[in-house]
């Protein structure tokens, strides 16, 4: 019962007040879950962690980062991107038939894994290292509202660098549109 109380307190502090309110010297690694935060709040609390910026910054909101759960019990991330008709890629991909490029869906999964590594305390520069298998089952249109990236951690290795391997799904407005296996990201 005591461990549940501590966990709820940590989640409440993160969710209700924001990660930036952590006290000086508190260890981010002591926090096991992040619930319902914007990406910038999370990155600010992780001192130096970064994701792509500008038009390539795909993640807006993070309903969940956890060291537990997911399909393999080793952690999970759920991140979101708001979709609107004025997004840059709809203007050029393709004129008269606008859809989001599928590679941006994979980029969103890689960014979600990079966020997980930063959450785990990995230091260095994040790099996408590959994807084992990929299926496109649908597409993102300007009329869609919300894209969700779900990653399920399979393994984490730490040595000279930190590597994470996960499976992931991309959903648009709740419908599964991409499935990826063995997505890899490293921190060097």
C-alpha positions, 0 to 999 in steps of 0.5 A, a space after each residue: 500500500 505504501 508504494 502505491 501512495 508514493 506512486 500516486 503522489 509522484 504522478 499527481 505532482 507531475 500531472 497537476 503542477 508540471 515536471 518543472 516544479 521538481 525540487 533541485 537535486 531530485 532525480 528524474 530517474 526516481 519518477 516511474 510514470 509521466 502522465 498528461 504533459 506537453 512535450 516541452 515540459 518533459 524536455 525542460 525537466 530532463 535538462 538538455 534532452 531534445 527532439 527535432 524542432 520547427 516543422 519536424 517536431 511531431 509530438 505535441 502532447 504525452 498522455 503517458 511515459 512509463 517504465 512499466 506496462 506495454 506489451 512486454 512489461 518493460 515500458 511504454 510511451 503514448 504521444 500525440 500530434 494534433 492534425 490540422 489542414 494547414 500542416 506543411 506536408 499537406 501542401 506538397 504531398 500531394 497537390 490535389 490529394 493531400 496525405 501525410 507522408 508515411 515516413 513522418 509516422 515512423 519519425 513520430 515513433 522514433 521521436 517517442 522512443 527518444 523521449 523514452 530514453 531521455 526519461 530513463 536518463 540516457 545522455 547524449 545525442 539521439 539517433 534513429 537506428 532503424 525499423 525491422 518491419 513496417 506495415 501501412 494500413 491507412 493514411 492521415 488526411 487533412 480532415 483528421 484530428 489526432 495522431 497517436 504514437 504508441 511504443 512498447 519497449 522490448 529491450 534496453 541496452 546500456 554500454 558505451 551508448 544506450 539503445 532501445 528497441 520497441 514495437 509501435 503503432 500509429 493511430 489516427 482518430 483511434 484507427 490503427 494505420 501503421 504497425 512497426 516492429 523492432 524500432 531502434 533508437 540510440 543515445 550516443 
